[in-house]
Amino acid sequence: MINGTPRVAIQGIRASFHEEAAFRYFGEDIQTIECNSFKQTFEALKNGEADYVVMAIENSIAGSLLPNYSLLLNYNFPVVGEVYLPIQLHLMALPGVAFEDVKTAMSHPIAIRQCVDFFDDYPQIKVVESNDTAACAKRIREEQLTDTVAIANTLAAKLYGLEILERRIESNKKNFTRFLILTTHDNAVKVEANKASLCFQVSNEVGSLAKVLNILAENNINMSKIQSMPVLGKRNEYNFYLDVEWTAQQQYDTALRQILKYTHNFNILGEYKRYEEGLS
């Protein structure tokens, strides 16, 4: 860290939802490391250019970000926290631009997908995909685009001096994205965890996965998430990613010992505190 300020790698640029999630977890006294891709954020952590990575892992509308699960396993950096961010999407333009003048709307494809109902009502607006919500806002400012709007958050409007023409255009007002916080093994601090992210494989036999799930249930462990991903180059073999929560550490420890008998390539991706609003 530089002068005690965490260096946090994010996919995208300043004022993106990733930076907003970083602010929610760490507070605003951070140094944001802008990266073009999720892989680049992990490389920044690996090369000592960042202290933490903030990475989206799932959205309540768009679902899981499947490539990011592979990054978790390939880089093996521990998950040390999580944060849930309500996704509020606004239509923004240069000051003085009227909605009637808008011909094009730009944003990240996931953000666009979350606003389909709004754009169904305005078929004359061409919707263009880009790699980052905040980058679209920045481009409008830099290129002085008077017929284009960005779909982004209030941080982007404030940072790039844009006016919000329409607020909360997302289809589902209860939309949120879950972000994981990762760091190096040396930087990870042991906490009194009540949630873990696990990854393992089971044999391709009847009831193999059910045995694992039954062990969790018998030990009163809540499985809050399950995601399967094919093992590259191996037919009918899958990595199972599980998020589990517990109230008593002994329950979790007992469940892990029992699960090991029925799994292979077992990995604990991280043990951390479950996110609760207002506590991070």
LOMI-330037 format. One line per 2 residues: number of its first residue (from 1); for each residue z, y, x of N, C-alpha, C. Coordinates in Angstrom, 3 decimals. Layout:
NUM	Z:Y:X:Z:Y:X:Z:Y:X  ...
# end
This chain:
1	0.000:-1.201:0.842:0.000:0.000:0.000:0.000:1.244:0.872  -0.624:2.302:0.360:-0.674:3.572:1.070:0.422:4.475:0.521
3	1.412:4.793:1.384:2.531:5.648:0.971:3.214:5.125:-0.288  3.281:3.808:-0.417:3.950:3.213:-1.562:3.143:3.243:-2.841
5	1.920:3.760:-2.794:1.071:3.820:-3.986:0.206:2.568:-4.059  0.303:1.788:-5.130:-0.504:0.567:-5.215:-2.000:0.885:-5.244
7	-2.761:0.124:-4.474:-4.220:0.201:-4.526:-4.691:-0.892:-5.483  -5.301:-0.479:-6.576:-5.641:-1.418:-7.644:-7.155:-1.495:-7.804
9	-7.700:-2.672:-7.585:-9.144:-2.880:-7.715:-9.498:-3.169:-9.163  -10.513:-2.468:-9.655:-10.989:-2.668:-11.028:-12.501:-2.839:-11.029
11	-12.999:-3.565:-12.015:-14.445:-3.624:-12.227:-14.822:-2.382:-13.019  -15.722:-1.585:-12.448:-16.109:-0.346:-13.107:-15.589:0.864:-12.344
13	-15.618:1.996:-13.007:-15.235:3.243:-12.361:-14.018:3.852:-13.052  -13.562:4.951:-12.521:-12.405:5.641:-13.098:-12.656:5.964:-14.568
15	-11.600:5.883:-15.350:-11.614:6.138:-16.797:-12.203:4.980:-17.595  -12.487:3.873:-16.938:-12.904:2.676:-17.666:-11.679:2.043:-18.327
17	-11.920:1.057:-19.179:-10.791:0.369:-19.812:-9.949:-0.363:-18.780  -10.573:-0.798:-17.690:-9.794:-1.456:-16.641:-8.802:-0.482:-16.001
19	-9.222:0.766:-15.800:-8.268:1.726:-15.241:-7.178:2.042:-16.264  -7.555:2.124:-17.529:-6.554:2.371:-18.569:-5.524:1.238:-18.600
21	-5.999:-0.009:-18.425:-5.079:-1.152:-18.382:-4.185:-1.072:-17.152  -4.752:-0.647:-16.027:-3.961:-0.495:-14.796:-2.875:0.557:-14.989
23	-3.214:1.676:-15.632:-2.218:2.708:-15.920:-1.099:2.154:-16.801  -1.490:1.350:-17.779:-0.484:0.817:-18.707:0.480:-0.115:-17.970
25	-0.008:-0.846:-16.991:0.840:-1.808:-16.277:1.631:-1.152:-15.145  0.954:-0.335:-14.321:1.579:0.223:-13.117:2.086:1.649:-13.292
27	1.626:2.354:-14.346:1.829:3.794:-14.414:0.638:4.484:-13.752  0.566:5.798:-13.846:-0.633:6.504:-13.378:-0.612:6.827:-11.894
29	0.489:6.525:-11.212:0.572:6.789:-9.774:-0.005:5.605:-8.995  -1.316:5.436:-9.088:-2.002:4.362:-8.379:-3.244:4.928:-7.701
31	-3.775:4.159:-6.755:-5.073:4.486:-6.167:-6.066:3.473:-6.718  -7.018:3.950:-7.494:-7.999:3.069:-8.117:-9.118:2.749:-7.135
33	-9.387:1.464:-6.947:-10.491:1.011:-6.100:-11.617:0.576:-7.026  -12.694:1.358:-7.079:-13.813:1.072:-7.974:-14.690:-0.029:-7.389
35	-15.045:-1.014:-8.211:-15.886:-2.136:-7.771:-17.016:-2.369:-8.778  -18.140:-2.836:-8.272:-19.305:-3.044:-9.129:-19.246:-4.336:-9.931
37	-18.434:-5.277:-9.491:-18.368:-6.570:-10.172:-16.949:-7.120:-10.072  -16.673:-8.122:-10.902:-15.361:-8.768:-10.833:-15.193:-9.478:-9.492
39	-16.257:-10.099:-9.010:-16.166:-10.769:-7.708:-15.809:-9.769:-6.611  -16.364:-8.567:-6.707:-16.084:-7.550:-5.692:-14.610:-7.148:-5.703
41	-13.960:-7.192:-6.873:-12.531:-6.864:-6.919:-11.731:-7.900:-6.132  -12.114:-9.171:-6.263:-11.423:-10.230:-5.528:-11.689:-10.114:-4.032
43	-12.901:-9.715:-3.673:-13.222:-9.525:-2.263:-12.403:-8.372:-1.677  -12.200:-7.327:-2.473:-11.392:-6.193:-2.012:-9.961:-6.639:-1.743
45	-9.432:-7.495:-2.606:-8.083:-8.027:-2.405:-8.046:-8.945:-1.181  -9.049:-9.768:-1.066:-9.132:-10.708:0.058:-9.219:-9.980:1.401
47	-9.962:-8.866:1.429:-10.192:-8.134:2.680:-9.129:-7.078:2.976  -8.078:-7.020:2.143:-7.004:-6.065:2.385:-7.327:-4.648:1.981
49	-8.392:-4.468:1.181:-8.772:-3.127:0.730:-8.060:-2.748:-0.558  -7.391:-3.713:-1.177:-6.640:-3.474:-2.417:-5.376:-4.319:-2.382
51	-4.374:-3.885:-3.136:-3.119:-4.625:-3.243:-3.074:-5.488:-4.501  -3.809:-5.071:-5.516:-3.822:-5.779:-6.794:-5.228:-5.756:-7.378
53	-5.473:-6.703:-8.273:-6.681:-6.717:-9.100:-6.244:-6.688:-10.557  -6.904:-5.860:-11.348:-6.728:-5.897:-12.803:-8.041:-6.414:-13.384
55	-7.985:-7.541:-14.091:-9.208:-8.200:-14.545:-9.113:-8.609:-16.004  -10.083:-8.199:-16.808:-10.140:-8.638:-18.203:-10.397:-10.137:-18.245
57	-9.736:-10.826:-19.168:-9.910:-12.269:-19.283:-10.318:-12.682:-20.697  -9.956:-11.885:-21.703:-10.401:-12.209:-23.057:-10.309:-10.981:-23.957
59	-11.173:-10.984:-24.970:-11.184:-9.923:-25.971:-11.091:-10.559:-27.347  -10.367:-9.902:-28.250:-10.110:-10.501:-29.557:-11.359:-10.604:-30.421
61	-12.433:-9.897:-30.069:-13.699:-10.004:-30.801:-14.721:-10.789:-30.000  -14.914:-10.412:-28.746:-15.965:-11.011:-27.921:-15.565:-12.362:-27.336
63	-14.266:-12.682:-27.328:-13.812:-13.966:-26.813:-13.509:-13.930:-25.328  -13.513:-15.113:-24.708:-13.154:-15.244:-23.295:-14.287:-14.772:-22.391
65	-13.903:-14.196:-21.248:-14.875:-13.856:-20.210:-14.946:-15.053:-19.262  -15.813:-15.979:-19.582:-15.818:-17.281:-18.923:-16.009:-17.219:-17.407
67	-16.902:-16.389:-16.867:-17.053:-16.366:-15.402:-15.764:-15.994:-14.671  -14.895:-15.245:-15.333:-13.658:-14.813:-14.679:-12.671:-15.966:-14.484
69	-12.777:-16.993:-15.314:-11.936:-18.167:-15.105:-12.301:-18.866:-13.797  -13.599:-18.908:-13.499:-14.035:-19.513:-12.233:-13.514:-18.719:-11.042
71	-13.477:-17.396:-11.159:-12.946:-16.571:-10.067:-11.472:-16.873:-9.821  -10.715:-17.081:-10.893:-9.294:-17.412:-10.750:-9.111:-18.653:-9.884
73	-9.932:-19.652:-10.151:-9.788:-20.924:-9.444:-10.348:-20.835:-8.031  -11.485:-20.175:-7.875:-12.149:-20.135:-6.568:-11.370:-19.325:-5.531
75	-10.755:-18.217:-5.952:-10.047:-17.363:-4.997:-8.571:-17.721:-4.859  -8.010:-18.336:-5.900:-6.630:-18.830:-5.844:-5.607:-17.733:-5.556
77	-5.850:-16.523:-6.046:-4.830:-15.483:-5.979:-3.892:-15.653:-7.175  -2.590:-15.502:-6.976:-1.661:-15.730:-8.092:-1.722:-14.631:-9.156
79	-1.621:-15.069:-10.404:-1.467:-14.142:-11.520:0.002:-13.728:-11.554  0.271:-12.428:-11.504:1.660:-11.947:-11.475:2.027:-11.135:-12.714
81	1.072:-10.958:-13.623:1.373:-10.208:-14.830:0.180:-10.174:-15.755  0.396:-9.595:-16.916:-0.669:-9.436:-17.899:-0.408:-8.162:-18.680
83	-1.451:-7.657:-19.311:-1.307:-6.489:-20.164:-2.335:-6.583:-21.283  -1.910:-6.231:-22.481:-2.809:-6.192:-23.640:-3.113:-4.726:-23.956
85	-4.384:-4.421:-24.046:-4.792:-3.036:-24.274:-5.566:-2.927:-25.588  -5.087:-2.117:-26.541:-5.888:-1.869:-27.749:-7.191:-1.175:-27.356
87	-8.294:-1.673:-27.870:-9.597:-1.105:-27.519:-10.033:-0.150:-28.621  -10.000:1.129:-28.291:-10.422:2.166:-29.223:-11.685:2.819:-28.652
89	-12.767:2.709:-29.401:-14.075:3.144:-28.915:-14.545:4.387:-29.659  -14.977:5.366:-28.890:-15.418:6.643:-29.453:-16.841:6.957:-28.998
91	-17.523:7.734:-29.831:-18.870:8.203:-29.505:-18.746:9.600:-28.910  -19.250:9.789:-27.684:-19.054:11.079:-27.000:-20.349:11.604:-26.405
93	-20.430:12.943:-26.336:-21.649:13.595:-25.846:-21.275:14.889:-25.139  -22.276:15.520:-24.549:-22.058:16.826:-23.934:-21.595:17.830:-24.985
95	-20.753:18.779:-24.611:-20.320:19.808:-25.570:-21.514:20.506:-26.202  -21.460:20.672:-27.507:-22.530:21.370:-28.216:-23.594:20.467:-28.802
97	-23.632:19.207:-28.392:-24.630:18.276:-28.928:-24.216:17.853:-30.336  -25.140:17.938:-31.273:-24.873:17.540:-32.653:-25.254:16.080:-32.850
99	-24.553:15.422:-33.763:-24.822:14.003:-34.008:-26.269:13.773:-34.437  -26.837:14.742:-35.173:-28.214:14.595:-35.649:-29.226:14.567:-34.497
101	-28.836:15.105:-33.330:-29.745:15.155:-32.184:-29.732:13.870:-31.354  -28.824:12.966:-31.671:-28.640:11.769:-30.837:-29.752:10.753:-31.083
103	-30.388:10.318:-29.996:-31.441:9.299:-30.071:-31.022:7.983:-29.417  -30.090:8.069:-28.447:-29.719:6.885:-27.667:-28.202:6.801:-27.516
105	-27.687:5.583:-27.588:-26.269:5.327:-27.318:-26.182:4.293:-26.197  -25.306:4.546:-25.225:-25.173:3.658:-24.073:-23.744:3.128:-23.964
107	-23.629:1.860:-23.552:-22.305:1.313:-23.249:-22.427:-0.093:-22.699  -21.262:-0.661:-22.364:-21.187:-2.052:-21.924:-21.536:-2.956:-23.109
109	-22.230:-4.089:-22.864:-22.646:-4.943:-23.981:-21.494:-5.431:-24.860  -20.324:-5.674:-24.270:-19.186:-6.120:-25.088:-18.719:-4.990:-26.002
111	-18.697:-3.758:-25.478:-18.319:-2.613:-26.309:-19.329:-2.412:-27.434  -20.602:-2.581:-27.118:-21.651:-2.442:-28.145:-21.453:-3.474:-29.248
113	-21.144:-4.705:-28.835:-20.959:-5.785:-29.801:-19.791:-5.477:-30.744  -18.821:-4.702:-30.261:-17.656:-4.376:-31.072:-17.922:-3.232:-32.056
115	-19.133:-2.653:-31.985:-19.452:-1.497:-32.840:-20.703:-1.725:-33.680  -21.068:-2.972:-33.905:-22.334:-3.259:-34.598:-22.357:-2.685:-36.016
117	-21.224:-2.701:-36.696:-21.199:-2.191:-38.075:-21.541:-0.710:-38.117  -21.044:0.039:-37.138:-21.331:1.471:-37.089:-22.826:1.711:-36.899
119	-23.436:1.017:-35.964:-24.845:1.270:-35.654:-25.794:0.692:-36.695  -25.321:-0.243:-37.503:-26.134:-0.725:-38.630:-26.444:0.417:-39.596
121	-25.535:1.392:-39.643:-25.726:2.526:-40.553:-26.640:3.602:-39.958  -26.937:3.491:-38.641:-27.776:4.494:-37.973:-28.867:3.802:-37.156
123	-29.827:3.150:-37.863:-30.864:2.382:-37.162:-31.774:3.240:-36.286  -31.750:4.560:-36.494:-32.603:5.437:-35.676:-32.075:5.610:-34.256
125	-30.814:5.246:-34.023:-30.230:5.372:-32.685:-30.517:4.106:-31.873  -31.173:4.292:-30.743:-31.463:3.170:-29.848:-30.221:2.868:-29.012
127	-29.796:1.612:-29.022:-28.601:1.210:-28.292:-29.006:0.529:-26.980  -28.506:1.058:-25.866:-28.888:0.580:-24.535:-27.665:0.030:-23.811
129	-27.799:-1.162:-23.238:-26.692:-1.778:-22.510:-26.594:-1.236:-21.084  -25.358:-1.096:-20.623:-25.098:-0.663:-19.260:-23.947:-1.495:-18.702
131	-23.612:-1.290:-17.426:-22.612:-2.160:-16.796:-21.182:-1.674:-16.959  -20.983:-0.470:-17.534:-19.618:0.057:-17.595:-19.552:1.176:-18.619
133	-18.500:1.191:-19.421:-18.364:2.221:-20.450:-18.219:3.614:-19.833  -17.323:3.738:-18.869:-17.072:5.049:-18.262:-18.272:5.546:-17.473
135	-19.034:4.620:-16.871:-20.221:5.016:-16.105:-21.259:5.681:-17.008  -21.302:5.266:-18.266:-22.233:5.889:-19.218:-21.821:7.341:-19.482
137	-20.521:7.558:-19.647:-20.023:8.920:-19.847:-20.318:9.787:-18.625  -20.101:9.221:-17.453:-20.358:9.952:-16.202:-21.832:10.313:-16.065
139	-22.704:9.384:-16.447:-24.151:9.633:-16.343:-24.590:10.762:-17.272  -24.035:10.792:-18.471:-24.382:11.870:-19.416:-24.028:13.227:-18.822
141	-22.852:13.311:-18.187:-22.418:14.559:-17.567:-23.310:14.925:-16.382  -23.564:13.959:-15.506:-24.322:14.242:-14.279:-25.781:14.564:-14.557
143	-26.381:13.875:-15.536:-27.807:14.084:-15.828:-28.032:15.051:-16.980  -26.925:15.576:-17.543:-27.010:16.536:-18.643:-27.909:16.031:-19.781
145	-27.619:14.822:-20.233:-28.409:14.187:-21.293:-27.980:14.739:-22.650  -28.870:15.476:-23.288:-28.511:16.154:-24.540:-28.869:15.353:-25.793
147	-29.508:14.194:-25.612:-29.862:13.371:-26.778:-29.211:11.989:-26.705  -28.185:11.870:-25.839:-27.577:10.562:-25.574:-26.062:10.639:-25.725
149	-25.500:9.561:-26.279:-24.041:9.452:-26.390:-23.576:8.215:-25.635  -22.329:8.237:-25.238:-21.699:7.068:-24.633:-20.660:6.523:-25.592
151	-20.449:5.210:-25.539:-19.351:4.573:-26.263:-18.288:4.265:-25.216  -17.164:4.959:-25.294:-16.135:4.803:-24.256:-14.781:5.234:-24.827
153	-13.787:5.347:-23.948:-12.440:5.696:-24.383:-12.149:7.187:-24.160  -10.979:7.614:-24.598:-10.629:9.030:-24.477:-10.461:9.452:-23.021
155	-10.049:8.517:-22.152:-9.948:8.831:-20.727:-11.284:9.305:-20.179  -12.360:8.600:-20.551:-13.698:8.946:-20.066:-14.128:10.310:-20.596
157	-13.856:10.579:-21.868:-14.227:11.874:-22.440:-13.522:13.002:-21.698  -12.244:12.805:-21.409:-11.464:13.839:-20.720:-11.928:14.033:-19.284
159	-12.121:12.919:-18.548:-12.474:13.010:-17.136:-13.860:13.621:-16.931  -14.802:13.289:-17.816:-16.179:13.748:-17.618:-16.565:14.905:-18.534
161	-15.589:15.497:-19.199:-15.827:16.716:-19.955:-16.746:16.559:-21.144  -16.601:15.478:-21.887:-17.445:15.242:-23.057:-16.655:15.470:-24.342
163	-17.396:15.761:-25.405:-16.780:15.937:-26.723:-16.949:14.659:-27.529  -15.909:14.292:-28.262:-15.980:13.098:-29.106:-16.597:13.482:-30.455
165	-17.748:12.851:-30.757:-18.445:13.133:-32.016:-17.927:12.257:-33.154  -17.643:11.007:-32.846:-17.116:10.072:-33.846:-15.997:9.265:-33.200
167	-14.857:9.200:-33.849:-13.719:8.446:-33.315:-13.615:7.067:-33.956  -13.100:6.129:-33.187:-12.768:4.782:-33.662:-13.947:4.130:-34.378
169	-15.038:3.945:-33.659:-16.220:3.343:-34.276:-16.223:1.814:-34.132  -15.175:1.252:-33.510:-15.122:-0.206:-33.391:-14.960:-0.833:-34.773
171	-15.583:-1.990:-34.970:-15.574:-2.651:-36.279:-14.191:-3.125:-36.669  -13.455:-3.654:-35.709:-12.120:-4.188:-35.973:-11.089:-3.266:-35.343
173	-10.288:-2.629:-36.168:-9.324:-1.655:-35.651:-8.131:-2.324:-34.953  -8.047:-3.642:-35.027:-6.988:-4.364:-34.324:-7.531:-5.070:-33.081
175	-8.628:-4.567:-32.573:-9.278:-5.140:-31.402:-8.445:-4.876:-30.143  -8.287:-5.897:-29.297:-7.580:-5.700:-28.029:-8.222:-6.559:-26.948
177	-7.980:-6.191:-25.708:-8.400:-6.993:-24.557:-7.167:-7.354:-23.743  -7.145:-8.580:-23.277:-6.065:-9.041:-22.401:-6.543:-8.964:-20.952
179	-5.734:-8.370:-20.103:-6.036:-8.235:-18.685:-4.993:-8.995:-17.876  -5.434:-9.615:-16.787:-4.521:-10.270:-15.858:-4.318:-9.391:-14.632
181	-3.122:-9.446:-14.067:-2.794:-8.731:-12.834:-2.668:-9.774:-11.728  -3.431:-9.606:-10.651:-3.397:-10.562:-9.542:-3.095:-9.846:-8.240
183	-2.518:-10.593:-7.299:-2.253:-10.043:-5.978:-2.350:-11.174:-4.963  -2.023:-10.908:-3.712:-2.029:-11.956:-2.696:-0.729:-12.753:-2.773
185	-0.725:-13.933:-2.187:0.494:-14.752:-2.168:1.612:-14.030:-1.409  1.246:-13.298:-0.350:2.263:-12.573:0.435:2.892:-11.437:-0.363
187	2.128:-10.859:-1.261:2.581:-9.686:-2.005:3.286:-10.059:-3.316  3.137:-11.326:-3.722:3.706:-11.756:-5.002:5.237:-11.779:-4.926
189	5.868:-11.223:-5.936:7.338:-11.183:-6.018:7.800:-12.180:-7.075  8.766:-12.998:-6.729:9.275:-13.989:-7.689:10.021:-13.284:-8.805
191	9.692:-13.625:-10.039:10.337:-13.014:-11.199:10.895:-14.114:-12.097  11.706:-13.707:-13.043:12.222:-14.650:-14.039:11.138:-14.832:-15.099
193	10.227:-15.762:-14.820:9.020:-15.915:-15.630:9.307:-16.600:-16.958  8.484:-16.300:-17.953:8.523:-17.025:-19.216:7.111:-17.345:-19.721
195	6.134:-17.210:-18.800:4.758:-17.540:-19.135:4.046:-17.993:-17.871  3.091:-18.917:-18.022:2.340:-19.404:-16.864:0.897:-19.667:-17.267
197	0.008:-19.520:-16.287:-1.396:-19.900:-16.442:-1.629:-21.131:-15.577  -2.125:-22.199:-16.191:-2.317:-23.479:-15.520:-3.778:-23.889:-15.575
199	-4.185:-24.742:-14.635:-5.527:-25.306:-14.650:-5.443:-26.751:-14.165  -6.145:-27.646:-14.848:-6.122:-29.062:-14.450:-7.316:-29.789:-15.053
201	-7.504:-31.026:-14.603:-8.486:-31.933:-15.176:-7.764:-33.170:-15.683  -8.368:-33.825:-16.670:-7.839:-35.092:-17.164:-8.956:-36.124:-17.118
203	-8.600:-37.390:-17.157:-9.610:-38.446:-17.128:-10.404:-38.436:-18.431  -11.645:-38.893:-18.366:-12.533:-38.904:-19.525:-12.266:-40.161:-20.358
205	-11.080:-40.180:-20.944:-10.658:-41.327:-21.754:-10.028:-40.827:-23.049  -10.011:-41.700:-24.033:-9.451:-41.340:-25.339:-7.987:-40.901:-25.183
207	-7.666:-39.734:-25.707:-6.280:-39.276:-25.769:-5.738:-38.648:-24.502  -6.584:-38.475:-23.459:-6.075:-37.940:-22.185:-5.503:-36.540:-22.342
209	-6.246:-35.658:-22.982:-5.760:-34.290:-23.166:-4.606:-34.254:-24.163  -4.692:-35.115:-25.169:-3.632:-35.148:-26.187:-2.271:-35.473:-25.564
211	-2.262:-36.333:-24.553:-0.996:-36.669:-23.888:-0.348:-35.428:-23.291  -1.181:-34.583:-22.657:-0.667:-33.351:-22.047:-0.119:-32.416:-23.126
213	-0.877:-32.251:-24.205:-0.468:-31.335:-25.268:0.801:-31.835:-25.962  0.923:-33.149:-26.105:2.134:-33.702:-26.716:3.362:-33.447:-25.854
215	3.187:-33.530:-24.524:4.305:-33.251:-23.620:4.779:-31.813:-23.806  3.851:-30.885:-23.935:4.222:-29.485:-24.149:5.020:-29.344:-25.439
217	4.526:-29.973:-26.508:5.200:-29.874:-27.804:6.596:-30.489:-27.748  6.716:-31.648:-27.085:8.009:-32.333:-27.018:9.055:-31.524:-26.249
219	8.575:-30.674:-25.324:9.500:-29.843:-24.537:9.607:-28.419:-25.068  9.094:-28.215:-26.296:9.184:-26.907:-26.951:8.482:-25.809:-26.155
221	7.348:-26.162:-25.547:6.529:-25.202:-24.804:5.386:-24.747:-25.696  5.246:-23.459:-25.878:4.169:-22.927:-26.705:2.894:-22.761:-25.874
223	1.807:-23.366:-26.326:0.517:-23.163:-25.683:-0.191:-22.012:-26.389  -0.269:-20.856:-25.731:-0.839:-19.676:-26.370:-2.343:-19.558:-26.160
225	-2.903:-20.380:-25.262:-4.335:-20.290:-24.975:-4.806:-21.581:-24.333  -5.991:-22.057:-24.719:-6.638:-23.162:-24.023:-8.116:-22.845:-23.894
227	-8.661:-23.091:-22.726:-10.071:-22.810:-22.457:-10.602:-23.917:-21.561  -11.747:-24.470:-21.909:-12.350:-25.488:-21.053:-13.593:-24.921:-20.372
229	-13.813:-25.370:-19.139:-14.993:-24.976:-18.360:-15.529:-26.210:-17.652  -16.840:-26.477:-17.729:-17.388:-27.642:-17.037:-17.161:-27.552:-15.530
231	-16.885:-28.712:-14.921:-16.813:-28.786:-13.463:-18.240:-28.864:-12.944  -18.619:-27.912:-12.094:-19.996:-27.826:-11.642:-20.448:-29.119:-10.972
233	-21.603:-29.628:-11.423:-22.196:-30.800:-10.797:-21.602:-32.123:-11.213  -20.662:-32.100:-12.168:-20.026:-33.351:-12.588:-20.123:-33.487:-14.109
235	-20.820:-34.530:-14.536:-21.046:-34.724:-15.961:-19.757:-35.174:-16.662  -19.493:-34.586:-17.812:-18.335:-34.938:-18.649:-16.991:-34.686:-17.970
237	-16.973:-33.762:-17.000:-15.704:-33.377:-16.378:-15.467:-31.890:-16.610  -14.237:-31.564:-16.986:-13.913:-30.192:-17.355:-12.616:-29.741:-16.703
239	-12.582:-28.454:-16.349:-11.321:-27.804:-16.027:-10.732:-27.259:-17.324  -9.473:-27.534:-17.560:-8.778:-26.978:-18.718:-7.826:-25.885:-18.225
241	-7.993:-24.703:-18.775:-7.125:-23.570:-18.445:-6.168:-23.370:-19.621  -4.881:-23.417:-19.330:-3.866:-23.259:-20.371:-2.932:-22.109:-20.035
243	-2.581:-21.333:-21.042:-1.478:-20.380:-20.930:-0.333:-20.950:-21.756  0.837:-21.054:-21.141:1.997:-21.628:-21.827:3.181:-20.666:-21.732
245	4.035:-20.704:-22.746:5.208:-19.831:-22.806:6.440:-20.670:-23.126  7.602:-20.231:-22.636:8.833:-20.972:-22.868:10.019:-20.018:-22.957
247	11.110:-20.529:-23.491:12.341:-19.747:-23.559:13.379:-20.257:-22.564  13.297:-21.544:-22.190:14.243:-22.127:-21.233:13.465:-22.686:-20.044
249	13.818:-22.245:-18.844:13.123:-22.671:-17.632:13.117:-24.190:-17.478  14.221:-24.840:-17.867:14.318:-26.285:-17.721:13.256:-27.005:-18.545
251	12.942:-26.459:-19.721:11.892:-27.057:-20.559:10.553:-27.041:-19.827  10.262:-25.931:-19.227:9.002:-25.769:-18.492:8.957:-26.709:-17.292
253	10.028:-26.741:-16.507:10.076:-27.595:-15.324:9.900:-29.067:-15.691  10.569:-29.490:-16.763:10.461:-30.881:-17.214:9.046:-31.199:-17.659
255	8.448:-30.286:-18.417:7.078:-30.496:-18.901:6.100:-30.625:-17.737  6.245:-29.792:-16.709:5.341:-29.861:-15.560:5.436:-31.214:-14.870
257	6.641:-31.696:-14.649:6.812:-32.993:-13.976:6.121:-34.106:-14.763  6.211:-34.047:-16.077:5.611:-35.090:-16.908:4.088:-34.959:-16.962
259	3.609:-33.726:-16.997:2.168:-33.487:-17.083:1.444:-33.983:-15.832  2.081:-33.856:-14.686:1.459:-34.257:-13.421:1.016:-35.724:-13.430
261	1.676:-36.558:-14.239:1.323:-37.981:-14.304:-0.029:-38.216:-14.978  -0.480:-37.254:-15.790:-1.673:-37.471:-16.595:-2.828:-36.522:-16.234
263	-2.675:-35.787:-15.148:-3.703:-34.813:-14.756:-4.057:-34.996:-13.289  -5.179:-34.384:-12.882:-5.504:-34.280:-11.462:-6.068:-32.895:-11.186
265	-6.093:-32.534:-9.908:-6.474:-31.174:-9.490:-5.665:-30.126:-10.263  -4.369:-30.369:-10.350:-3.474:-29.483:-11.106:-3.166:-28.226:-10.290
267	-3.327:-27.062:-10.921:-3.053:-25.779:-10.262:-2.196:-24.892:-11.150  -1.156:-24.297:-10.562:-0.435:-23.224:-11.252:-1.070:-21.918:-10.800
269	-1.816:-21.282:-11.689:-2.522:-20.050:-11.340:-1.578:-18.855:-11.275  -0.431:-18.972:-11.920:0.543:-17.892:-11.868:1.675:-18.119:-12.847
271	2.864:-17.653:-12.468:4.033:-17.661:-13.348:4.543:-16.230:-13.413  4.697:-15.689:-14.619:4.946:-14.265:-14.765:5.638:-13.978:-16.094
273	5.978:-12.730:-16.297:6.612:-12.324:-17.549:5.550:-12.068:-18.618  5.754:-12.624:-19.772:4.874:-12.380:-20.899:4.865:-10.889:-21.232
275	3.690:-10.348:-21.522:3.601:-8.922:-21.820:4.222:-8.629:-23.187  5.060:-7.610:-23.193:5.624:-7.124:-24.457:5.466:-5.621:-24.476
277	4.994:-5.125:-25.585:4.711:-3.693:-25.735:5.935:-2.857:-25.346  5.689:-1.924:-24.438:6.750:-0.984:-24.056:7.639:-1.457:-22.930
279	7.455:-2.720:-22.457:8.320:-3.236:-21.412:7.654:-3.237:-20.041  6.330:-3.060:-19.976:5.666:-3.059:-18.676:5.636:-1.671:-18.112
# end
